Amino acid sequence: MRTLHELPRFRDRWSYLYLEMGRLDVDANGLVFHQGDKFIPVPIDQLAVVMLGPGSTVTHAAVKSLSSNNCLLAWTGQDGVRLYAASIGGTYSARRLIRQAALVSDEFKRLEVAWRMYRFRFNENIPPVISLESIRGMEGLRVRHTYSEASAKYGVEWKGRNYDQDNWNNGDPINRALSAANACLYGVCHAGIVSAGYSAGLGFVHTGKMLSFVYDIADLYKTETTIPVAFQITSEHANDKDLERFIRIECRKKFQEFKLMERLLPDIAEVLGVGDDTGESPDELEGRIVTLAVGT
């Protein structure tokens, strides 16, 4: 078995791949996705996340291969917008999880992390004694302002964040675009979180969900990545049936320009207040496993 010391670090990987209507399997040359008569090679040793959408199946051999290459596999809804299940994390060490649990369990320390998240996101200092509810309220105001600015810049009508996951096609184009873009971001953040050994469910601003910490971390980047992408692509392809596909393609470009893969783990360490702990050490790469999925 190959040593995981040979695998590229998380920061050096490509972001995600979304697959649907086919079978993910292995052949003599590696991982392949069978779609009708087409055979699409999947570069798992370079990917952080693989999103497996509707109409897809995956073999035991393919899951094993994804796991040994530290690629997170996620089973998602159409266009990667809903997450149904995902694989385990990418490290056997629990030290970051223990530290995260200690921070989230202490009311004052949890508030400090929420405060650092707000400051990181908006580059604005707030009193450290302010309540979590006040931080959430201030964040909501800033985000609504960001939506309004993007609406004016790209000429896309904005009526507010409103969508029904059970009636996807009834949503207006900009809300569908935002959901598709955020799903891509959630997948990458989820992969980074579990790869470094943190818990996706132990959030600081968001709580009570199995992906609360994913939402916390993804929120750090939305104003610079998914929000402008969603409004820009909607202004160009609002009536296109492939709107979500255009969104995924542009998100991948934006994540690369933004250096998201390189920044993610150091930024997590920064907002947790452990700036010297950026995520990957050779000792913890030993024997680690992970699987997940996201789209093209």
C-alpha positions as CSV (number, residue, x, y, z in Angstrom):
1,M,0.0,0.0,0.0
2,R,1.3,3.5,-0.9
3,T,2.3,5.7,2.0
4,L,0.1,8.7,2.5
5,H,3.2,10.8,3.0
6,E,3.3,10.8,-0.8
7,L,-0.1,12.4,-1.1
8,P,-0.4,16.2,-1.9
9,R,-1.3,18.3,1.1
10,F,-4.8,19.7,1.3
11,R,-3.7,23.1,0.2
12,D,-2.1,21.7,-3.0
13,R,-5.2,19.8,-4.2
14,W,-7.9,20.8,-6.6
15,S,-11.2,21.7,-5.0
16,Y,-14.1,19.4,-6.1
17,L,-15.7,17.3,-8.7
18,Y,-19.5,16.7,-9.1
19,L,-20.7,13.5,-10.8
20,E,-24.2,12.2,-11.6
21,M,-26.0,9.6,-13.7
22,G,-23.3,7.0,-13.8
23,R,-21.1,4.5,-12.0
24,L,-17.9,5.3,-10.1
25,D,-15.5,2.3,-10.3
26,V,-11.9,1.4,-10.6
27,D,-10.0,-0.1,-13.6
28,A,-6.4,-1.0,-14.3
29,N,-5.6,2.7,-14.7
30,G,-7.3,4.0,-11.6
31,L,-10.7,5.5,-10.7
32,V,-13.1,6.0,-13.6
33,F,-16.7,7.3,-13.9
34,H,-18.8,5.3,-16.4
35,Q,-21.6,7.4,-18.0
36,G,-23.2,5.6,-21.0
37,D,-20.5,4.9,-23.4
38,K,-18.1,7.4,-21.9
39,F,-15.3,6.6,-19.4
40,I,-14.1,9.6,-17.5
41,P,-10.8,9.3,-15.5
42,V,-11.0,10.7,-12.0
43,P,-7.8,12.2,-10.6
44,I,-8.5,11.2,-6.9
45,D,-5.0,11.9,-5.7
46,Q,-5.4,15.6,-6.6
47,L,-9.0,16.1,-5.4
48,A,-10.3,17.2,-2.0
49,V,-14.0,16.4,-2.6
50,V,-16.1,14.2,-4.9
51,M,-19.8,14.9,-4.9
52,L,-21.9,12.0,-6.1
53,G,-25.3,13.2,-7.3
54,P,-28.6,11.4,-8.3
55,G,-28.6,8.4,-10.5
56,S,-25.0,7.4,-9.5
57,T,-23.6,4.3,-7.9
58,V,-20.2,3.6,-6.4
59,T,-18.4,0.3,-6.0
60,H,-16.6,-0.9,-2.8
61,A,-13.3,-0.7,-4.7
62,A,-13.9,2.9,-5.6
63,V,-14.7,3.9,-2.0
64,K,-11.6,2.2,-0.8
65,S,-9.5,4.0,-3.4
66,L,-11.0,7.4,-2.5
67,S,-10.4,6.7,1.2
68,S,-6.7,5.7,0.7
69,N,-6.2,8.9,-1.3
70,N,-7.7,11.2,1.3
71,C,-10.5,12.4,-0.9
72,L,-13.8,13.1,0.8
73,L,-16.8,11.5,-0.8
74,A,-20.2,13.0,-0.4
75,W,-23.6,11.8,-1.5
76,T,-25.6,14.8,-2.5
77,G,-28.8,16.0,-4.1
78,Q,-29.1,17.3,-7.7
79,D,-26.4,19.8,-8.5
80,G,-24.7,19.0,-5.2
81,V,-27.2,21.3,-3.3
82,R,-28.2,18.9,-0.5
83,L,-25.8,16.7,1.5
84,Y,-27.2,13.3,2.5
85,A,-24.0,11.6,3.8
86,A,-20.3,11.9,3.8
87,S,-17.3,9.8,4.8
88,I,-15.1,9.9,7.9
89,G,-12.3,12.3,8.5
90,G,-8.8,12.3,7.3
91,T,-6.7,11.8,10.4
92,Y,-6.6,9.4,13.3
93,S,-5.5,12.1,15.8
94,A,-8.2,13.6,18.0
95,R,-6.1,16.5,19.4
96,R,-7.8,19.1,17.3
97,L,-11.2,17.7,18.0
98,I,-10.5,17.8,21.7
99,R,-9.3,21.4,21.5
100,Q,-12.4,22.4,19.4
101,A,-14.7,20.7,21.9
102,A,-13.0,22.5,24.8
103,L,-13.5,25.9,23.0
104,V,-17.2,25.3,22.1
105,S,-18.0,24.0,25.6
106,D,-16.7,27.2,27.4
107,E,-19.2,30.0,27.0
108,F,-16.5,32.8,27.1
109,K,-14.1,31.0,24.8
110,R,-16.9,30.2,22.4
111,L,-17.8,33.9,22.3
112,E,-14.2,34.8,21.6
113,V,-14.1,32.5,18.6
114,A,-17.4,33.9,17.3
115,W,-15.9,37.4,17.7
116,R,-12.8,36.4,15.8
117,M,-15.0,35.0,13.0
118,Y,-16.9,38.2,12.7
119,R,-13.7,40.3,12.7
120,F,-12.1,38.0,10.1
121,R,-15.1,38.1,7.8
122,F,-15.8,41.9,7.9
123,N,-12.5,43.3,9.0
124,E,-14.3,45.2,11.8
125,N,-13.6,45.2,15.5
126,I,-16.5,44.7,17.9
127,P,-16.4,44.7,21.7
128,P,-15.3,41.3,22.9
129,V,-18.1,41.4,25.6
130,I,-20.9,41.6,23.1
131,S,-23.4,38.7,23.1
132,L,-23.6,35.9,20.5
133,E,-27.1,37.1,19.6
134,S,-25.7,40.6,18.9
135,I,-22.9,39.2,16.7
136,R,-25.5,37.2,14.7
137,G,-27.6,40.3,14.3
138,M,-24.7,42.4,13.1
139,E,-23.6,39.7,10.7
140,G,-27.1,39.5,9.3
141,L,-27.1,43.2,8.6
142,R,-23.7,43.1,6.9
143,V,-24.7,40.1,4.7
144,R,-28.0,41.8,3.6
145,H,-25.9,44.9,2.7
146,T,-23.6,42.6,0.6
147,Y,-26.5,41.1,-1.3
148,S,-27.9,44.6,-2.0
149,E,-24.5,45.8,-3.3
150,A,-24.1,42.7,-5.5
151,S,-27.6,43.2,-6.9
152,A,-26.8,46.8,-7.9
153,K,-23.4,45.9,-9.4
154,Y,-24.7,43.0,-11.6
155,G,-28.2,44.3,-12.3
156,V,-29.9,41.2,-10.8
157,E,-33.2,41.8,-9.0
158,W,-32.9,40.7,-5.3
159,K,-36.0,40.0,-3.2
160,G,-34.2,38.3,-0.3
161,R,-32.8,34.8,0.5
162,N,-35.8,32.5,-0.2
163,Y,-35.8,29.0,-1.5
164,D,-37.5,25.6,-0.9
165,Q,-35.3,22.6,-1.0
166,D,-38.3,20.4,-1.8
167,N,-39.4,22.6,-4.7
168,W,-36.0,23.5,-6.2
169,N,-37.2,24.6,-9.6
170,N,-39.7,27.1,-8.1
171,G,-36.9,29.2,-6.7
172,D,-35.8,32.3,-8.7
173,P,-32.5,32.1,-10.5
174,I,-30.4,34.1,-8.1
175,N,-31.5,32.0,-5.1
176,R,-30.8,28.8,-7.0
177,A,-27.4,30.2,-8.0
178,L,-26.5,31.1,-4.4
179,S,-27.5,27.6,-3.2
180,A,-25.5,25.9,-5.9
181,A,-22.5,28.1,-5.2
182,N,-22.7,27.6,-1.4
183,A,-23.0,23.9,-1.8
184,C,-19.6,23.9,-3.6
185,L,-18.1,26.0,-0.8
186,Y,-19.6,23.8,1.9
187,G,-18.1,20.7,0.2
188,V,-14.6,22.1,0.2
189,C,-14.8,23.5,3.8
190,H,-16.2,20.1,5.0
191,A,-13.3,18.3,3.4
192,G,-10.7,20.6,5.0
193,I,-12.4,20.4,8.4
194,V,-12.5,16.6,8.6
195,S,-9.1,16.3,6.9
196,A,-7.5,18.2,9.7
197,G,-9.3,16.3,12.4
198,Y,-12.0,18.8,13.5
199,S,-15.7,18.1,13.9
200,A,-18.1,19.3,11.3
201,G,-20.9,19.5,13.9
202,L,-19.3,21.6,16.7
203,G,-20.0,25.1,15.5
204,F,-19.6,28.5,17.3
205,V,-22.0,30.8,15.5
206,H,-24.1,28.1,14.0
207,T,-25.3,25.3,16.4
208,G,-27.5,22.3,16.5
209,K,-26.7,20.9,13.0
210,M,-24.3,18.2,11.9
211,L,-22.6,20.7,9.6
212,S,-22.6,23.7,12.0
213,F,-18.8,24.2,11.9
214,V,-18.9,23.9,8.1
215,Y,-21.4,26.7,7.9
216,D,-19.2,28.8,10.3
217,I,-16.1,28.4,8.2
218,A,-17.8,28.7,4.8
219,D,-19.3,32.1,6.0
220,L,-15.8,33.5,6.3
221,Y,-15.5,33.3,2.5
222,K,-19.0,33.9,1.0
223,T,-18.7,37.7,0.5
224,E,-15.6,37.2,-1.6
225,T,-16.4,34.0,-3.4
226,T,-19.9,32.6,-3.8
227,I,-22.0,35.8,-3.5
228,P,-20.2,37.6,-6.4
229,V,-20.1,34.4,-8.5
230,A,-23.8,33.8,-8.0
231,F,-24.8,37.3,-9.0
232,Q,-22.4,37.5,-11.9
233,I,-23.4,34.2,-13.4
234,T,-27.1,34.9,-12.9
235,S,-26.7,38.2,-14.8
236,E,-25.3,36.2,-17.7
237,H,-27.3,32.9,-17.6
238,A,-30.5,33.6,-15.6
239,N,-32.7,31.8,-18.1
240,D,-30.2,29.0,-19.0
241,K,-31.2,25.5,-17.9
242,D,-27.6,24.8,-17.1
243,L,-27.3,27.7,-14.7
244,E,-26.1,25.5,-11.8
245,R,-23.4,24.0,-14.0
246,F,-22.1,27.4,-15.0
247,I,-22.1,28.2,-11.2
248,R,-20.0,25.2,-10.4
249,I,-17.5,25.9,-13.1
250,E,-17.1,29.5,-12.1
251,C,-16.8,28.6,-8.4
252,R,-13.9,26.3,-9.2
253,K,-12.1,29.2,-10.9
254,K,-12.9,31.6,-8.1
255,F,-11.7,29.2,-5.4
256,Q,-8.4,28.8,-7.3
257,E,-7.9,32.6,-7.7
258,F,-8.8,33.1,-4.1
259,K,-6.3,30.3,-3.1
260,L,-9.1,28.8,-0.9
261,M,-7.4,25.4,-0.6
262,E,-4.2,27.0,0.6
263,R,-5.9,29.4,3.0
264,L,-8.5,27.1,4.6
265,L,-6.6,25.3,7.3
266,P,-4.5,28.3,8.5
267,D,-7.7,30.4,8.6
268,I,-9.5,27.8,10.7
269,A,-6.5,27.8,13.1
270,E,-6.6,31.6,13.2
271,V,-10.3,32.0,14.1
272,L,-9.9,29.3,16.8
273,G,-7.1,31.2,18.2
274,V,-4.4,28.6,17.6
275,G,-2.5,30.3,14.8
276,D,0.5,27.9,15.1
277,D,-1.6,24.9,14.2
278,T,-2.3,24.9,10.5
279,G,-3.5,21.4,10.0
280,E,-1.1,18.9,8.5
281,S,1.9,17.3,10.1
282,P,3.8,14.3,8.7
283,D,3.0,12.2,11.8
284,E,-0.7,12.7,11.4
285,L,-0.8,11.9,7.7
286,E,0.2,8.3,8.7
287,G,-2.7,6.0,8.0
288,R,-5.3,8.7,7.6
289,I,-8.4,8.0,5.6
290,V,-11.2,10.1,4.1
291,T,-13.8,10.1,1.4
292,L,-16.2,12.8,-0.1
293,A,-17.9,14.2,-3.3
294,V,-18.5,17.5,-5.2
295,G,-19.3,18.5,-8.8
296,T,-18.2,19.8,-12.2
